[in-house]
Amino acid sequence: MSVQEQYQEIQEELKAASEKGGWTTQPDVIAVTKYVTIDRAKEAYQAGVRHFGENRVEGFLEKKEALPDDVTMHFIGPLQSRKVKEVINEVTYYHALDRLKIAKEIDKRVDHTVKCFVQVNVSGESSKHGLEIEEVKEFIEALADYEHIEVIGLMTMAPYTDDEAYIKQLFEQLRKQRDEIQSLNLSHAPCTELSMGMSNDYQIAAEAGASYVRIGTKLVGKEE
């Protein structure tokens, strides 16, 4: 299937899943293009995709330079302190904030407000980045010290498993945590959004109330 056909199919699946969950809107699709060429990313743009995600500084800058100006660029992986200055002024959304050290470096280097998702390790897997769910509130409150950081939501990555009920449970836990933070009415942390769901579980994420799903292989494939 072409990227256009894949994108149309994904949009239809997201609409159905969102309606099943009782949501009036469906999540935006972030095309994760780290494994594909610039031409393939441009094909996604031609298909109608306007959100693009990269988790490596070099790939992020390369794709941003090549894609039209009306795309929104998401940095979706952890950043090393020494790399922040190379990329942060090109970033609109950062999906992996989980350390005050990085928040401090972002605040020091950036010339605009970065819309950040705080990464939460809801499953507790040792292989995954992110805060434990009980650490989230204190961490977000501490981010008030950094004027260029706006916490717009929470992000998580579910385990790669066929247990859909378990994945849904994790996504719903994140949503409940998001709701708790949102209810605090923090000026620096409106926390209205949820970044969750990837190629293998985006329909479950949409049903659970995702705002953004990050789709790579299912949308743009993977270069050999």
PyMOL commands that set and color helices and strands:
alter all, ss='L'
color gray80, all
select helices_A, chain A and resi 3-21+38-47+57-66+81-90+100-109+133-145+164-182+202-208+217-220
alter helices_A, ss='H'
color red, helices_A
select strands_A, chain A and resi 28-32+51-54+72-75+93-97+114-119+149-155+193-195+212-215
alter strands_A, ss='S'
color yellow, strands_A
deselect
rebuild
show_as cartoon
